[in-house]
Amino acid sequence: MELKMGYVILYVDDLVKTKHFYGDLLGLELRGEYGSYIEYNTGSTILSMNTRAGGREVTNLPIPDGLRKEQTFELGFVTKDVPGVVEKLRVAGVSILMEPMEKPWGQTVAYVEDPDGHYIEICTPMG
């Protein structure tokens, strides 16, 4: 049996803020919008969002309301210009969690958070 990552769904509070962050600021291409559910092309994996209420309705899972600061995952976006992306986000008022820095293995990495507090890594390609 072979598995591959098809999509990731983030549950969010405000689709307008979410679309501004991922579409306008990060420049991802909107793939589709279906009520409270949206999808972005990111290469081979689709990044999706749904409102918390919409997610509960579709899945019957106990998706909590409100911002959660105990994140246990991050989304990574690869670019050759980490400082440029971070500066664009800073100017737009996005919270910068870690300024761009070069890691011992040579990769430049920075962290920001999206409107719902999800950790977003902005990094250069590996190797």
C-alpha positions in Angstrom: 0.0 0.0 0.0 1.4 3.4 -1.0 0.2 6.6 0.7 1.0 10.2 -0.3 0.0 13.4 1.3 -3.0 14.8 -0.7 -4.0 17.8 1.4 -3.8 19.5 4.8 -6.9 21.2 6.3 -6.5 24.1 8.8 -9.6 25.1 10.9 -9.8 28.9 11.0 -12.0 31.6 12.5 -12.1 34.2 9.7 -12.0 33.2 6.0 -11.4 36.8 4.9 -8.3 37.2 7.0 -7.2 33.7 6.0 -7.6 34.4 2.3 -5.7 37.7 2.7 -2.7 35.9 4.5 -2.4 32.9 2.2 -3.5 34.4 -1.0 -2.5 38.1 -1.0 0.5 38.0 1.3 2.0 34.5 0.6 0.8 34.6 -3.0 -0.7 31.1 -3.1 -3.1 30.3 -6.0 -6.7 29.8 -4.9 -7.8 26.4 -6.3 -11.4 26.4 -5.2 -13.9 27.9 -2.7 -17.0 25.9 -1.5 -19.0 27.8 1.1 -16.8 27.9 4.3 -14.1 25.7 2.7 -11.2 26.9 0.5 -8.2 25.3 -1.2 -4.9 26.5 -2.4 -2.4 25.0 -4.8 1.0 24.5 -3.2 2.6 22.1 -5.6 1.8 18.4 -5.1 -0.2 19.0 -1.9 -3.3 21.0 -1.5 -3.6 23.4 1.5 -7.2 23.8 2.6 -9.0 25.8 5.2 -12.5 25.5 6.7 -14.2 27.5 9.4 -14.3 25.8 12.8 -18.1 25.7 12.6 -18.0 24.3 9.0 -15.5 21.7 10.0 -17.7 20.5 12.9 -20.7 20.3 10.6 -18.8 18.2 8.0 -16.8 16.0 10.3 -18.7 15.8 13.6 -15.3 16.3 15.3 -15.1 18.4 18.5 -13.1 21.2 16.8 -12.6 23.9 19.5 -13.3 27.6 19.0 -10.8 30.4 19.5 -7.1 30.8 19.0 -4.9 27.9 20.2 -1.4 28.7 21.2 -0.2 25.2 22.0 0.5 24.4 18.3 2.1 21.0 17.7 2.8 21.3 14.0 3.9 23.9 11.4 3.5 24.5 7.7 6.7 25.1 5.8 6.9 27.3 2.6 10.1 27.2 0.6 11.5 30.3 -1.1 14.9 31.6 -2.2 14.2 35.0 -0.6 13.3 34.4 3.1 14.2 37.9 4.2 12.0 39.4 1.4 9.0 37.3 2.3 9.4 38.1 6.0 9.7 41.8 5.3 6.5 41.7 3.2 4.7 40.0 6.0 6.1 42.4 8.6 4.9 45.4 6.6 1.4 43.8 6.5 1.3 43.5 10.3 2.0 39.7 10.5 3.5 38.5 13.8 7.1 37.5 13.2 8.0 34.7 15.7 11.7 34.3 14.6 13.7 36.5 12.3 15.5 34.8 9.4 18.6 33.0 10.5 21.0 30.5 9.0 20.9 27.1 10.5 24.1 25.0 11.0 23.1 22.9 8.0 23.0 26.0 5.8 19.3 26.5 5.4 17.8 30.0 6.2 14.7 29.7 8.3 12.1 32.2 9.8 8.8 31.7 11.6 5.6 33.7 11.5 2.1 33.0 12.5 -1.1 33.1 10.4 -4.3 34.9 11.6 -5.3 31.8 13.6 -1.9 31.4 15.3 -0.7 28.5 13.2 3.1 28.3 12.9 4.4 29.1 9.4 8.0 28.4 8.5 9.5 30.4 5.7 12.7 28.7 4.5 15.2 28.2 1.8 15.3 24.8 0.0 17.3 22.0 1.6 20.5 20.9 -0.2 
